[in-house]
Amino acid sequence: MIKAQNIHKSFRDLHVLKGVDLEIKRGEIVSIVGKSGAGKSTLLHILGTLDQADQGQLLINDTDVAQLNPKQLA
């Protein structure tokens, strides 16, 4: 299960993600769609632990990824 709560991400003055909430349950198939520059890739990078949110919480299988070290994230 992946649960993202109140995810925010900015690049300098550009606010890309503003309070995104998302829950994906085991076995679900989802797609993320939107205009170019809407933050789709940024969200996927955060969900895949390739990047960190500026604010919010990301749980993967009920584990808060902010508490994991780089080796555990790999």
CHARMM-style PDB file with segment names, atoms N, HN, CA, C and O in Angstrom:
ATOM      1  N   MET     1       0.826  -1.171   0.000  1.00  0.00      PROA
ATOM      2  CA  MET     1       0.000   0.000   0.000  1.00  0.00      PROA
ATOM      3  C   MET     1       0.878   1.244   0.000  1.00  0.00      PROA
ATOM      4  O   MET     1       1.906   1.290   0.675  1.00  0.00      PROA
ATOM      5  N   ILE     2       0.474   2.229  -0.745  1.00  0.00      PROA
ATOM      6  HN  ILE     2      -0.361   2.192  -1.294  1.00  0.00      PROA
ATOM      7  CA  ILE     2       1.152   3.529  -0.772  1.00  0.00      PROA
ATOM      8  C   ILE     2       0.132   4.576  -0.347  1.00  0.00      PROA
ATOM      9  O   ILE     2      -0.966   4.656  -0.898  1.00  0.00      PROA
ATOM     10  N   LYS     3       0.513   5.370   0.638  1.00  0.00      PROA
ATOM     11  HN  LYS     3       1.405   5.305   1.086  1.00  0.00      PROA
ATOM     12  CA  LYS     3      -0.374   6.436   1.106  1.00  0.00      PROA
ATOM     13  C   LYS     3       0.430   7.718   1.218  1.00  0.00      PROA
ATOM     14  O   LYS     3       1.400   7.794   1.972  1.00  0.00      PROA
ATOM     15  N   ALA     4       0.023   8.713   0.468  1.00  0.00      PROA
ATOM     16  HN  ALA     4      -0.765   8.651  -0.145  1.00  0.00      PROA
ATOM     17  CA  ALA     4       0.666  10.026   0.499  1.00  0.00      PROA
ATOM     18  C   ALA     4      -0.340  11.017   1.070  1.00  0.00      PROA
ATOM     19  O   ALA     4      -1.501  11.051   0.660  1.00  0.00      PROA
ATOM     20  N   GLN     5       0.122  11.823   2.023  1.00  0.00      PROA
ATOM     21  HN  GLN     5       1.064  11.796   2.357  1.00  0.00      PROA
ATOM     22  CA  GLN     5      -0.763  12.787   2.666  1.00  0.00      PROA
ATOM     23  C   GLN     5      -0.142  14.173   2.642  1.00  0.00      PROA
ATOM     24  O   GLN     5       0.979  14.372   3.109  1.00  0.00      PROA
ATOM     25  N   ASN     6      -0.880  15.125   2.095  1.00  0.00      PROA
ATOM     26  HN  ASN     6      -1.791  14.963   1.715  1.00  0.00      PROA
ATOM     27  CA  ASN     6      -0.491  16.534   2.109  1.00  0.00      PROA
ATOM     28  C   ASN     6       0.913  16.756   1.527  1.00  0.00      PROA
ATOM     29  O   ASN     6       1.727  17.467   2.118  1.00  0.00      PROA
ATOM     30  N   ILE     7       1.190  16.150   0.377  1.00  0.00      PROA
ATOM     31  HN  ILE     7       0.529  15.573  -0.103  1.00  0.00      PROA
ATOM     32  CA  ILE     7       2.513  16.241  -0.247  1.00  0.00      PROA
ATOM     33  C   ILE     7       2.684  17.596  -0.932  1.00  0.00      PROA
ATOM     34  O   ILE     7       1.864  18.009  -1.751  1.00  0.00      PROA
ATOM     35  N   HSD     8       3.765  18.266  -0.574  1.00  0.00      PROA
ATOM     36  HN  HSD     8       4.431  17.930   0.091  1.00  0.00      PROA
ATOM     37  CA  HSD     8       4.135  19.555  -1.173  1.00  0.00      PROA
ATOM     38  C   HSD     8       5.555  19.439  -1.720  1.00  0.00      PROA
ATOM     39  O   HSD     8       6.416  18.811  -1.105  1.00  0.00      PROA
ATOM     40  N   LYS     9       5.791  20.046  -2.872  1.00  0.00      PROA
ATOM     41  HN  LYS     9       5.091  20.557  -3.372  1.00  0.00      PROA
ATOM     42  CA  LYS     9       7.135  20.093  -3.451  1.00  0.00      PROA
ATOM     43  C   LYS     9       7.267  21.378  -4.253  1.00  0.00      PROA
ATOM     44  O   LYS     9       6.407  21.715  -5.066  1.00  0.00      PROA
ATOM     45  N   SER    10       8.355  22.083  -4.008  1.00  0.00      PROA
ATOM     46  HN  SER    10       9.054  21.809  -3.347  1.00  0.00      PROA
ATOM     47  CA  SER    10       8.645  23.326  -4.728  1.00  0.00      PROA
ATOM     48  C   SER    10      10.058  23.275  -5.266  1.00  0.00      PROA
ATOM     49  O   SER    10      10.933  22.617  -4.704  1.00  0.00      PROA
ATOM     50  N   PHE    11      10.263  23.971  -6.350  1.00  0.00      PROA
ATOM     51  HN  PHE    11       9.552  24.506  -6.807  1.00  0.00      PROA
ATOM     52  CA  PHE    11      11.584  24.196  -6.913  1.00  0.00      PROA
ATOM     53  C   PHE    11      11.757  25.707  -6.969  1.00  0.00      PROA
ATOM     54  O   PHE    11      11.257  26.374  -7.875  1.00  0.00      PROA
ATOM     55  N   ARG    12      12.472  26.229  -5.988  1.00  0.00      PROA
ATOM     56  HN  ARG    12      12.878  25.687  -5.252  1.00  0.00      PROA
ATOM     57  CA  ARG    12      12.606  27.679  -5.786  1.00  0.00      PROA
ATOM     58  C   ARG    12      11.222  28.295  -5.631  1.00  0.00      PROA
ATOM     59  O   ARG    12      10.514  27.952  -4.684  1.00  0.00      PROA
ATOM     60  N   ASP    13      10.816  29.180  -6.510  1.00  0.00      PROA
ATOM     61  HN  ASP    13      11.391  29.459  -7.279  1.00  0.00      PROA
ATOM     62  CA  ASP    13       9.511  29.841  -6.389  1.00  0.00      PROA
ATOM     63  C   ASP    13       8.382  29.097  -7.101  1.00  0.00      PROA
ATOM     64  O   ASP    13       7.235  29.544  -7.071  1.00  0.00      PROA
ATOM     65  N   LEU    14       8.690  27.974  -7.737  1.00  0.00      PROA
ATOM     66  HN  LEU    14       9.622  27.611  -7.762  1.00  0.00      PROA
ATOM     67  CA  LEU    14       7.684  27.206  -8.473  1.00  0.00      PROA
ATOM     68  C   LEU    14       7.126  26.097  -7.577  1.00  0.00      PROA
ATOM     69  O   LEU    14       7.832  25.140  -7.257  1.00  0.00      PROA
ATOM     70  N   HSD    15       5.864  26.228  -7.176  1.00  0.00      PROA
ATOM     71  HN  HSD    15       5.291  27.005  -7.436  1.00  0.00      PROA
ATOM     72  CA  HSD    15       5.203  25.231  -6.333  1.00  0.00      PROA
ATOM     73  C   HSD    15       4.565  24.183  -7.248  1.00  0.00      PROA
ATOM     74  O   HSD    15       3.555  24.446  -7.901  1.00  0.00      PROA
ATOM     75  N   VAL    16       5.163  23.005  -7.285  1.00  0.00      PROA
ATOM     76  HN  VAL    16       5.983  22.791  -6.754  1.00  0.00      PROA
ATOM     77  CA  VAL    16       4.737  21.962  -8.218  1.00  0.00      PROA
ATOM     78  C   VAL    16       3.620  21.104  -7.631  1.00  0.00      PROA
ATOM     79  O   VAL    16       2.625  20.832  -8.304  1.00  0.00      PROA
ATOM     80  N   LEU    17       3.779  20.683  -6.395  1.00  0.00      PROA
ATOM     81  HN  LEU    17       4.587  20.904  -5.849  1.00  0.00      PROA
ATOM     82  CA  LEU    17       2.761  19.876  -5.725  1.00  0.00      PROA
ATOM     83  C   LEU    17       2.259  20.645  -4.512  1.00  0.00      PROA
ATOM     84  O   LEU    17       3.048  21.123  -3.696  1.00  0.00      PROA
ATOM     85  N   LYS    18       0.951  20.759  -4.403  1.00  0.00      PROA
ATOM     86  HN  LYS    18       0.311  20.371  -5.066  1.00  0.00      PROA
ATOM     87  CA  LYS    18       0.352  21.568  -3.333  1.00  0.00      PROA
ATOM     88  C   LYS    18      -0.691  20.747  -2.582  1.00  0.00      PROA
ATOM     89  O   LYS    18      -1.879  20.809  -2.897  1.00  0.00      PROA
ATOM     90  N   GLY    19      -0.257  19.994  -1.609  1.00  0.00      PROA
ATOM     91  HN  GLY    19       0.708  19.944  -1.352  1.00  0.00      PROA
ATOM     92  CA  GLY    19      -1.199  19.259  -0.765  1.00  0.00      PROA
ATOM     93  C   GLY    19      -1.818  18.043  -1.414  1.00  0.00      PROA
ATOM     94  O   GLY    19      -3.021  17.820  -1.281  1.00  0.00      PROA
ATOM     95  N   VAL    20      -1.024  17.252  -2.116  1.00  0.00      PROA
ATOM     96  HN  VAL    20      -0.047  17.433  -2.224  1.00  0.00      PROA
ATOM     97  CA  VAL    20      -1.525  16.058  -2.803  1.00  0.00      PROA
ATOM     98  C   VAL    20      -1.788  14.943  -1.794  1.00  0.00      PROA
ATOM     99  O   VAL    20      -0.938  14.642  -0.956  1.00  0.00      PROA
ATOM    100  N   ASP    21      -2.967  14.335  -1.878  1.00  0.00      PROA
ATOM    101  HN  ASP    21      -3.658  14.580  -2.558  1.00  0.00      PROA
ATOM    102  CA  ASP    21      -3.335  13.157  -1.094  1.00  0.00      PROA
ATOM    103  C   ASP    21      -3.612  12.025  -2.071  1.00  0.00      PROA
ATOM    104  O   ASP    21      -4.288  12.209  -3.083  1.00  0.00      PROA
ATOM    105  N   LEU    22      -3.076  10.847  -1.750  1.00  0.00      PROA
ATOM    106  HN  LEU    22      -2.527  10.697  -0.928  1.00  0.00      PROA
ATOM    107  CA  LEU    22      -3.218   9.712  -2.661  1.00  0.00      PROA
ATOM    108  C   LEU    22      -3.110   8.426  -1.860  1.00  0.00      PROA
ATOM    109  O   LEU    22      -2.269   8.314  -0.968  1.00  0.00      PROA
ATOM    110  N   GLU    23      -3.957   7.459  -2.174  1.00  0.00      PROA
ATOM    111  HN  GLU    23      -4.640   7.550  -2.898  1.00  0.00      PROA
ATOM    112  CA  GLU    23      -3.845   6.143  -1.558  1.00  0.00      PROA
ATOM    113  C   GLU    23      -3.993   5.090  -2.650  1.00  0.00      PROA
ATOM    114  O   GLU    23      -4.969   5.082  -3.399  1.00  0.00      PROA
ATOM    115  N   ILE    24      -3.015   4.212  -2.723  1.00  0.00      PROA
ATOM    116  HN  ILE    24      -2.221   4.218  -2.114  1.00  0.00      PROA
ATOM    117  CA  ILE    24      -3.033   3.115  -3.692  1.00  0.00      PROA
ATOM    118  C   ILE    24      -2.955   1.822  -2.896  1.00  0.00      PROA
ATOM    119  O   ILE    24      -1.979   1.571  -2.190  1.00  0.00      PROA
ATOM    120  N   LYS    25      -3.986   1.014  -3.018  1.00  0.00      PROA
ATOM    121  HN  LYS    25      -4.779   1.219  -3.592  1.00  0.00      PROA
ATOM    122  CA  LYS    25      -4.033  -0.250  -2.278  1.00  0.00      PROA
ATOM    123  C   LYS    25      -3.382  -1.364  -3.090  1.00  0.00      PROA
ATOM    124  O   LYS    25      -3.286  -1.290  -4.315  1.00  0.00      PROA
ATOM    125  N   ARG    26      -2.942  -2.389  -2.384  1.00  0.00      PROA
ATOM    126  HN  ARG    26      -3.021  -2.450  -1.389  1.00  0.00      PROA
ATOM    127  CA  ARG    26      -2.304  -3.542  -3.008  1.00  0.00      PROA
ATOM    128  C   ARG    26      -3.213  -4.095  -4.118  1.00  0.00      PROA
ATOM    129  O   ARG    26      -4.406  -4.316  -3.909  1.00  0.00      PROA
ATOM    130  N   GLY    27      -2.630  -4.310  -5.285  1.00  0.00      PROA
ATOM    131  HN  GLY    27      -1.661  -4.130  -5.455  1.00  0.00      PROA
ATOM    132  CA  GLY    27      -3.363  -4.870  -6.408  1.00  0.00      PROA
ATOM    133  C   GLY    27      -4.067  -3.849  -7.288  1.00  0.00      PROA
ATOM    134  O   GLY    27      -4.532  -4.191  -8.375  1.00  0.00      PROA
ATOM    135  N   GLU    28      -4.152  -2.614  -6.840  1.00  0.00      PROA
ATOM    136  HN  GLU    28      -3.774  -2.336  -5.957  1.00  0.00      PROA
ATOM    137  CA  GLU    28      -4.796  -1.581  -7.651  1.00  0.00      PROA
ATOM    138  C   GLU    28      -3.886  -1.157  -8.796  1.00  0.00      PROA
ATOM    139  O   GLU    28      -2.663  -1.139  -8.663  1.00  0.00      PROA
ATOM    140  N   ILE    29      -4.492  -0.823  -9.899  1.00  0.00      PROA
ATOM    141  HN  ILE    29      -5.486  -0.837 -10.007  1.00  0.00      PROA
ATOM    142  CA  ILE    29      -3.774  -0.263 -11.039  1.00  0.00      PROA
ATOM    143  C   ILE    29      -4.274   1.166 -11.206  1.00  0.00      PROA
ATOM    144  O   ILE    29      -5.476   1.401 -11.332  1.00  0.00      PROA
ATOM    145  N   VAL    30      -3.348   2.113 -11.205  1.00  0.00      PROA
ATOM    146  HN  VAL    30      -2.372   1.921 -11.103  1.00  0.00      PROA
ATOM    147  CA  VAL    30      -3.720   3.524 -11.313  1.00  0.00      PROA
ATOM    148  C   VAL    30      -2.931   4.178 -12.434  1.00  0.00      PROA
ATOM    149  O   VAL    30      -1.883   3.683 -12.849  1.00  0.00      PROA
ATOM    150  N   SER    31      -3.445   5.281 -12.909  1.00  0.00      PROA
ATOM    151  HN  SER    31      -4.296   5.682 -12.572  1.00  0.00      PROA
ATOM    152  CA  SER    31      -2.692   6.105 -13.854  1.00  0.00      PROA
ATOM    153  C   SER    31      -2.748   7.537 -13.349  1.00  0.00      PROA
ATOM    154  O   SER    31      -3.733   7.967 -12.748  1.00  0.00      PROA
ATOM    155  N   ILE    32      -1.682   8.256 -13.603  1.00  0.00      PROA
ATOM    156  HN  ILE    32      -0.882   7.907 -14.091  1.00  0.00      PROA
ATOM    157  CA  ILE    32      -1.599   9.660 -13.218  1.00  0.00      PROA
ATOM    158  C   ILE    32      -1.508  10.457 -14.503  1.00  0.00      PROA
ATOM    159  O   ILE    32      -0.551  10.317 -15.264  1.00  0.00      PROA
ATOM    160  N   VAL    33      -2.496  11.285 -14.741  1.00  0.00      PROA
ATOM    161  HN  VAL    33      -3.274  11.398 -14.123  1.00  0.00      PROA
ATOM    162  CA  VAL    33      -2.563  12.044 -15.988  1.00  0.00      PROA
ATOM    163  C   VAL    33      -2.681  13.530 -15.682  1.00  0.00      PROA
ATOM    164  O   VAL    33      -3.139  13.924 -14.610  1.00  0.00      PROA
ATOM    165  N   GLY    34      -2.267  14.334 -16.627  1.00  0.00      PROA
ATOM    166  HN  GLY    34      -1.895  14.014 -17.499  1.00  0.00      PROA
ATOM    167  CA  GLY    34      -2.363  15.782 -16.487  1.00  0.00      PROA
ATOM    168  C   GLY    34      -1.545  16.465 -17.552  1.00  0.00      PROA
ATOM    169  O   GLY    34      -0.821  15.828 -18.318  1.00  0.00      PROA
ATOM    170  N   LYS    35      -1.676  17.774 -17.582  1.00  0.00      PROA
ATOM    171  HN  LYS    35      -2.264  18.291 -16.960  1.00  0.00      PROA
ATOM    172  CA  LYS    35      -0.954  18.576 -18.565  1.00  0.00      PROA
ATOM    173  C   LYS    35       0.546  18.515 -18.308  1.00  0.00      PROA
ATOM    174  O   LYS    35       0.993  18.162 -17.217  1.00  0.00      PROA
ATOM    175  N   SER    36       1.298  18.862 -19.322  1.00  0.00      PROA
ATOM    176  HN  SER    36       0.934  19.149 -20.208  1.00  0.00      PROA
ATOM    177  CA  SER    36       2.742  19.000 -19.182  1.00  0.00      PROA
ATOM    178  C   SER    36       3.036  20.038 -18.105  1.00  0.00      PROA
ATOM    179  O   SER    36       2.453  21.123 -18.099  1.00  0.00      PROA
ATOM    180  N   GLY    37       3.937  19.700 -17.204  1.00  0.00      PROA
ATOM    181  HN  GLY    37       4.410  18.819 -17.209  1.00  0.00      PROA
ATOM    182  CA  GLY    37       4.302  20.625 -16.138  1.00  0.00      PROA
ATOM    183  C   GLY    37       3.383  20.583 -14.933  1.00  0.00      PROA
ATOM    184  O   GLY    37       3.508  21.413 -14.032  1.00  0.00      PROA
ATOM    185  N   ALA    38       2.461  19.628 -14.901  1.00  0.00      PROA
ATOM    186  HN  ALA    38       2.360  18.955 -15.633  1.00  0.00      PROA
ATOM    187  CA  ALA    38       1.502  19.552 -13.794  1.00  0.00      PROA
ATOM    188  C   ALA    38       2.080  18.908 -12.537  1.00  0.00      PROA
ATOM    189  O   ALA    38       1.473  18.993 -11.469  1.00  0.00      PROA
ATOM    190  N   GLY    39       3.246  18.262 -12.648  1.00  0.00      PROA
ATOM    191  HN  GLY    39       3.738  18.192 -13.515  1.00  0.00      PROA
ATOM    192  CA  GLY    39       3.869  17.638 -11.484  1.00  0.00      PROA
ATOM    193  C   GLY    39       3.778  16.123 -11.446  1.00  0.00      PROA
ATOM    194  O   GLY    39       4.079  15.510 -10.422  1.00  0.00      PROA
ATOM    195  N   LYS    40       3.367  15.510 -12.553  1.00  0.00      PROA
ATOM    196  HN  LYS    40       3.123  16.008 -13.385  1.00  0.00      PROA
ATOM    197  CA  LYS    40       3.231  14.050 -12.590  1.00  0.00      PROA
ATOM    198  C   LYS    40       4.547  13.343 -12.293  1.00  0.00      PROA
ATOM    199  O   LYS    40       4.597  12.463 -11.435  1.00  0.00      PROA
ATOM    200  N   SER    41       5.601  13.718 -12.989  1.00  0.00      PROA
ATOM    201  HN  SER    41       5.560  14.433 -13.687  1.00  0.00      PROA
ATOM    202  CA  SER    41       6.908  13.077 -12.786  1.00  0.00      PROA
ATOM    203  C   SER    41       7.446  13.356 -11.393  1.00  0.00      PROA
ATOM    204  O   SER    41       8.037  12.476 -10.767  1.00  0.00      PROA
ATOM    205  N   THR    42       7.249  14.560 -10.908  1.00  0.00      PROA
ATOM    206  HN  THR    42       6.768  15.275 -11.417  1.00  0.00      PROA
ATOM    207  CA  THR    42       7.692  14.899  -9.556  1.00  0.00      PROA
ATOM    208  C   THR    42       6.983  14.018  -8.537  1.00  0.00      PROA
ATOM    209  O   THR    42       7.619  13.505  -7.617  1.00  0.00      PROA
ATOM    210  N   LEU    43       5.685  13.836  -8.687  1.00  0.00      PROA
ATOM    211  HN  LEU    43       5.168  14.252  -9.435  1.00  0.00      PROA
ATOM    212  CA  LEU    43       4.935  12.973  -7.781  1.00  0.00      PROA
ATOM    213  C   LEU    43       5.448  11.540  -7.853  1.00  0.00      PROA
ATOM    214  O   LEU    43       5.637  10.899  -6.820  1.00  0.00      PROA
ATOM    215  N   LEU    44       5.675  11.034  -9.056  1.00  0.00      PROA
ATOM    216  HN  LEU    44       5.521  11.555  -9.896  1.00  0.00      PROA
ATOM    217  CA  LEU    44       6.181   9.668  -9.201  1.00  0.00      PROA
ATOM    218  C   LEU    44       7.568   9.517  -8.592  1.00  0.00      PROA
ATOM    219  O   LEU    44       7.873   8.477  -8.010  1.00  0.00      PROA
ATOM    220  N   HSD    45       8.407  10.529  -8.716  1.00  0.00      PROA
ATOM    221  HN  HSD    45       8.159  11.374  -9.190  1.00  0.00      PROA
ATOM    222  CA  HSD    45       9.737  10.480  -8.094  1.00  0.00      PROA
ATOM    223  C   HSD    45       9.617  10.403  -6.578  1.00  0.00      PROA
ATOM    224  O   HSD    45      10.374   9.678  -5.932  1.00  0.00      PROA
ATOM    225  N   ILE    46       8.686  11.133  -6.014  1.00  0.00      PROA
ATOM    226  HN  ILE    46       8.071  11.722  -6.539  1.00  0.00      PROA
ATOM    227  CA  ILE    46       8.480  11.094  -4.562  1.00  0.00      PROA
ATOM    228  C   ILE    46       7.903   9.742  -4.145  1.00  0.00      PROA
ATOM    229  O   ILE    46       8.358   9.156  -3.162  1.00  0.00      PROA
ATOM    230  N   LEU    47       6.919   9.244  -4.870  1.00  0.00      PROA
ATOM    231  HN  LEU    47       6.549   9.720  -5.668  1.00  0.00      PROA
ATOM    232  CA  LEU    47       6.324   7.948  -4.543  1.00  0.00      PROA
ATOM    233  C   LEU    47       7.334   6.816  -4.666  1.00  0.00      PROA
ATOM    234  O   LEU    47       7.257   5.830  -3.932  1.00  0.00      PROA
ATOM    235  N   GLY    48       8.280   6.954  -5.590  1.00  0.00      PROA
ATOM    236  HN  GLY    48       8.342   7.755  -6.186  1.00  0.00      PROA
ATOM    237  CA  GLY    48       9.312   5.941  -5.784  1.00  0.00      PROA
ATOM    238  C   GLY    48      10.544   6.162  -4.928  1.00  0.00      PROA
ATOM    239  O   GLY    48      11.539   5.454  -5.081  1.00  0.00      PROA
ATOM    240  N   THR    49      10.495   7.128  -4.035  1.00  0.00      PROA
ATOM    241  HN  THR    49       9.687   7.704  -3.910  1.00  0.00      PROA
ATOM    242  CA  THR    49      11.573   7.498  -3.103  1.00  0.00      PROA
ATOM    243  C   THR    49      12.842   7.957  -3.806  1.00  0.00      PROA
ATOM    244  O   THR    49      13.931   7.871  -3.238  1.00  0.00      PROA
ATOM    245  N   LEU    50      12.715   8.442  -5.034  1.00  0.00      PROA
ATOM    246  HN  LEU    50      11.830   8.512  -5.496  1.00  0.00      PROA
ATOM    247  CA  LEU    50      13.863   9.014  -5.736  1.00  0.00      PROA
ATOM    248  C   LEU    50      14.080  10.465  -5.333  1.00  0.00      PROA
ATOM    249  O   LEU    50      15.163  11.018  -5.530  1.00  0.00      PROA
ATOM    250  N   ASP    51      13.043  11.081  -4.768  1.00  0.00      PROA
ATOM    251  HN  ASP    51      12.163  10.632  -4.608  1.00  0.00      PROA
ATOM    252  CA  ASP    51      13.094  12.467  -4.307  1.00  0.00      PROA
ATOM    253  C   ASP    51      12.265  12.545  -3.033  1.00  0.00      PROA
ATOM    254  O   ASP    51      11.484  11.640  -2.738  1.00  0.00      PROA
ATOM    255  N   GLN    52      12.434  13.622  -2.280  1.00  0.00      PROA
ATOM    256  HN  GLN    52      13.068  14.357  -2.519  1.00  0.00      PROA
ATOM    257  CA  GLN    52      11.679  13.803  -1.043  1.00  0.00      PROA
ATOM    258  C   GLN    52      10.753  15.003  -1.169  1.00  0.00      PROA
ATOM    259  O   GLN    52      11.085  15.996  -1.818  1.00  0.00      PROA
ATOM    260  N   ALA    53       9.606  14.900  -0.551  1.00  0.00      PROA
ATOM    261  HN  ALA    53       9.337  14.093  -0.024  1.00  0.00      PROA
ATOM    262  CA  ALA    53       8.672  16.022  -0.503  1.00  0.00      PROA
ATOM    263  C   ALA    53       9.204  17.076   0.459  1.00  0.00      PROA
ATOM    264  O   ALA    53       9.937  16.761   1.396  1.00  0.00      PROA
ATOM    265  N   ASP    54       8.832  18.320   0.221  1.00  0.00      PROA
ATOM    266  HN  ASP    54       8.237  18.575  -0.541  1.00  0.00      PROA
ATOM    267  CA  ASP    54       9.176  19.394   1.153  1.00  0.00      PROA
ATOM    268  C   ASP    54       8.310  19.322   2.405  1.00  0.00      PROA
ATOM    269  O   ASP    54       8.718  19.741   3.488  1.00  0.00      PROA
ATOM    270  N   GLN    55       7.115  18.785   2.235  1.00  0.00      PROA
ATOM    271  HN  GLN    55       6.783  18.444   1.355  1.00  0.00      PROA
ATOM    272  CA  GLN    55       6.166  18.692   3.343  1.00  0.00      PROA
ATOM    273  C   GLN    55       5.237  17.533   3.058  1.00  0.00      PROA
ATOM    274  O   GLN    55       4.991  17.203   1.898  1.00  0.00      PROA
ATOM    275  N   GLY    56       4.719  16.913   4.102  1.00  0.00      PROA
ATOM    276  HN  GLY    56       4.919  17.182   5.044  1.00  0.00      PROA
ATOM    277  CA  GLY    56       3.773  15.821   3.956  1.00  0.00      PROA
ATOM    278  C   GLY    56       4.365  14.511   4.412  1.00  0.00      PROA
ATOM    279  O   GLY    56       5.505  14.449   4.872  1.00  0.00      PROA
ATOM    280  N   GLN    57       3.572  13.461   4.277  1.00  0.00      PROA
ATOM    281  HN  GLN    57       2.646  13.511   3.903  1.00  0.00      PROA
ATOM    282  CA  GLN    57       3.981  12.139   4.742  1.00  0.00      PROA
ATOM    283  C   GLN    57       3.747  11.115   3.641  1.00  0.00      PROA
ATOM    284  O   GLN    57       2.722  11.136   2.960  1.00  0.00      PROA
ATOM    285  N   LEU    58       4.719  10.216   3.480  1.00  0.00      PROA
ATOM    286  HN  LEU    58       5.551  10.199   4.033  1.00  0.00      PROA
ATOM    287  CA  LEU    58       4.609   9.117   2.530  1.00  0.00      PROA
ATOM    288  C   LEU    58       4.793   7.814   3.284  1.00  0.00      PROA
ATOM    289  O   LEU    58       5.831   7.581   3.904  1.00  0.00      PROA
ATOM    290  N   LEU    59       3.769   6.963   3.225  1.00  0.00      PROA
ATOM    291  HN  LEU    59       2.926   7.153   2.722  1.00  0.00      PROA
ATOM    292  CA  LEU    59       3.822   5.649   3.853  1.00  0.00      PROA
ATOM    293  C   LEU    59       3.815   4.589   2.765  1.00  0.00      PROA
ATOM    294  O   LEU    59       2.993   4.627   1.849  1.00  0.00      PROA
ATOM    295  N   ILE    60       4.734   3.648   2.875  1.00  0.00      PROA
ATOM    296  HN  ILE    60       5.401   3.617   3.619  1.00  0.00      PROA
ATOM    297  CA  ILE    60       4.748   2.485   1.989  1.00  0.00      PROA
ATOM    298  C   ILE    60       4.651   1.264   2.881  1.00  0.00      PROA
ATOM    299  O   ILE    60       5.527   1.025   3.712  1.00  0.00      PROA
ATOM    300  N   ASN    61       3.589   0.490   2.713  1.00  0.00      PROA
ATOM    301  HN  ASN    61       2.877   0.684   2.038  1.00  0.00      PROA
ATOM    302  CA  ASN    61       3.306  -0.652   3.588  1.00  0.00      PROA
ATOM    303  C   ASN    61       3.358  -0.240   5.054  1.00  0.00      PROA
ATOM    304  O   ASN    61       3.961  -0.927   5.880  1.00  0.00      PROA
ATOM    305  N   ASP    62       2.726   0.879   5.368  1.00  0.00      PROA
ATOM    306  HN  ASP    62       2.237   1.437   4.698  1.00  0.00      PROA
ATOM    307  CA  ASP    62       2.616   1.438   6.725  1.00  0.00      PROA
ATOM    308  C   ASP    62       3.944   1.887   7.322  1.00  0.00      PROA
ATOM    309  O   ASP    62       4.021   2.121   8.528  1.00  0.00      PROA
ATOM    310  N   THR    63       4.988   2.012   6.512  1.00  0.00      PROA
ATOM    311  HN  THR    63       4.926   1.822   5.532  1.00  0.00      PROA
ATOM    312  CA  THR    63       6.279   2.519   6.972  1.00  0.00      PROA
ATOM    313  C   THR    63       6.467   3.934   6.458  1.00  0.00      PROA
ATOM    314  O   THR    63       6.346   4.191   5.260  1.00  0.00      PROA
ATOM    315  N   ASP    64       6.763   4.848   7.366  1.00  0.00      PROA
ATOM    316  HN  ASP    64       6.862   4.639   8.339  1.00  0.00      PROA
ATOM    317  CA  ASP    64       7.027   6.238   7.003  1.00  0.00      PROA
ATOM    318  C   ASP    64       8.411   6.305   6.363  1.00  0.00      PROA
ATOM    319  O   ASP    64       9.413   6.072   7.038  1.00  0.00      PROA
ATOM    320  N   VAL    65       8.478   6.617   5.083  1.00  0.00      PROA
ATOM    321  HN  VAL    65       7.663   6.807   4.535  1.00  0.00      PROA
ATOM    322  CA  VAL    65       9.763   6.600   4.377  1.00  0.00      PROA
ATOM    323  C   VAL    65      10.723   7.668   4.888  1.00  0.00      PROA
ATOM    324  O   VAL    65      11.930   7.560   4.671  1.00  0.00      PROA
ATOM    325  N   ALA    66      10.214   8.694   5.560  1.00  0.00      PROA
ATOM    326  HN  ALA    66       9.234   8.782   5.737  1.00  0.00      PROA
ATOM    327  CA  ALA    66      11.090   9.731   6.120  1.00  0.00      PROA
ATOM    328  C   ALA    66      11.974   9.162   7.228  1.00  0.00      PROA
ATOM    329  O   ALA    66      13.004   9.750   7.560  1.00  0.00      PROA
ATOM    330  N   GLN    67      11.582   8.025   7.802  1.00  0.00      PROA
ATOM    331  HN  GLN    67      10.745   7.548   7.532  1.00  0.00      PROA
ATOM    332  CA  GLN    67      12.344   7.407   8.884  1.00  0.00      PROA
ATOM    333  C   GLN    67      13.397   6.418   8.374  1.00  0.00      PROA
ATOM    334  O   GLN    67      14.159   5.867   9.168  1.00  0.00      PROA
ATOM    335  N   LEU    68      13.445   6.191   7.061  1.00  0.00      PROA
ATOM    336  HN  LEU    68      12.826   6.639   6.416  1.00  0.00      PROA
ATOM    337  CA  LEU    68      14.373   5.218   6.485  1.00  0.00      PROA
ATOM    338  C   LEU    68      15.682   5.882   6.086  1.00  0.00      PROA
ATOM    339  O   LEU    68      15.704   7.038   5.664  1.00  0.00      PROA
ATOM    340  N   ASN    69      16.775   5.132   6.224  1.00  0.00      PROA
ATOM    341  HN  ASN    69      16.757   4.192   6.567  1.00  0.00      PROA
ATOM    342  CA  ASN    69      18.073   5.643   5.777  1.00  0.00      PROA
ATOM    343  C   ASN    69      18.234   5.337   4.287  1.00  0.00      PROA
ATOM    344  O   ASN    69      17.455   4.563   3.730  1.00  0.00      PROA
ATOM    345  N   PRO    70      19.238   5.936   3.635  1.00  0.00      PROA
ATOM    346  CA  PRO    70      19.406   5.735   2.187  1.00  0.00      PROA
ATOM    347  C   PRO    70      19.524   4.266   1.778  1.00  0.00      PROA
ATOM    348  O   PRO    70      19.016   3.880   0.725  1.00  0.00      PROA
ATOM    349  N   LYS    71      20.178   3.450   2.586  1.00  0.00      PROA
ATOM    350  HN  LYS    71      20.590   3.764   3.441  1.00  0.00      PROA
ATOM    351  CA  LYS    71      20.314   2.031   2.243  1.00  0.00      PROA
ATOM    352  C   LYS    71      18.951   1.338   2.276  1.00  0.00      PROA
ATOM    353  O   LYS    71      18.661   0.498   1.424  1.00  0.00      PROA
ATOM    354  N   GLN    72      18.122   1.686   3.248  1.00  0.00      PROA
ATOM    355  HN  GLN    72      18.357   2.369   3.940  1.00  0.00      PROA
ATOM    356  CA  GLN    72      16.791   1.095   3.341  1.00  0.00      PROA
ATOM    357  C   GLN    72      15.886   1.557   2.200  1.00  0.00      PROA
ATOM    358  O   GLN    72      14.993   0.823   1.778  1.00  0.00      PROA
ATOM    359  N   LEU    73      16.116   2.760   1.708  1.00  0.00      PROA
ATOM    360  HN  LEU    73      16.842   3.356   2.051  1.00  0.00      PROA
ATOM    361  CA  LEU    73      15.312   3.281   0.602  1.00  0.00      PROA
ATOM    362  C   LEU    73      15.658   2.635  -0.734  1.00  0.00      PROA
ATOM    363  O   LEU    73      14.831   2.607  -1.645  1.00  0.00      PROA
ATOM    364  N   ALA    74      16.872   2.119  -0.851  1.00  0.00      PROA
ATOM    365  HN  ALA    74      17.544   2.142  -0.110  1.00  0.00      PROA
ATOM    366  CA  ALA    74      17.343   1.571  -2.136  1.00  0.00      PROA
ATOM    367  C   ALA    74      16.623   0.304  -2.527  1.00  0.00      PROA
ATOM    368  OT1 ALA    74      16.910  -0.270  -3.577  1.00  0.00      PROA
TER     369      ALA     74
END
